[in-house]
Amino acid sequence: MQERYCDCGKSVLVDFTPKNHDWLATFWEHYSNSGRKTQICPGCGRPLHIHTLR
């Protein structure tokens, strides 16, 4: 897993899994002890896209 950051500064964890000669990025809430997947930034609510995270 890698830690990445939204433009708002909030961090999320990204897990990369191989899929059909490509990679699937799955986002996880960094602060959550329950290990919940997410599709939106937990800080600002914007949709998460791997190419827009730092």
N, C-alpha and C positions, 0 to 999 in steps of 0.2 A: 504494500500500500504506500501511496505517496500523499503527503500533505500539500494541498493547493489552496489558493486564496482567491476569493471573489474580489471584485473591484471595491466593495465596501469594507474589505479587510477581514471578513470572517473566514475562518479556515474550515475546510471539509477534507475528508479522506477519500482518495480515489483508488479503487482496486481495478487493475487491468486483467482481463481474461481473454485468452485467444479464442477467436470465433471466425470460422470460414476465411482463413488467410488474412484476418484483420484483428483488431483489438476492440473489445467491448469495455467501456468505462462505466463502473458502478460507483455512485457517490454515497458516502456514509456520513451521518452527522457526527462531527468530531467530539462534541461535548456529551453525546448521549451514551450512557452506560448500557443501554439496551441494544446498541448496535443497529439502529434503524437506518434503512436506506432512505434516500431523499432525492428528489428531482429539482428542488428549489433551494436557494441559499437560506440557511437558518438565520442569517442576519438581516437581509433586506427583502427576501421573498422572490428575487429574480430567478428565472429558470437557469439551471446549471448546464453549461456546455464546456466540454474539455478544452476547446480551443480559446475560450475567453478567460480561463482561470490562470492565475500566476503561480 
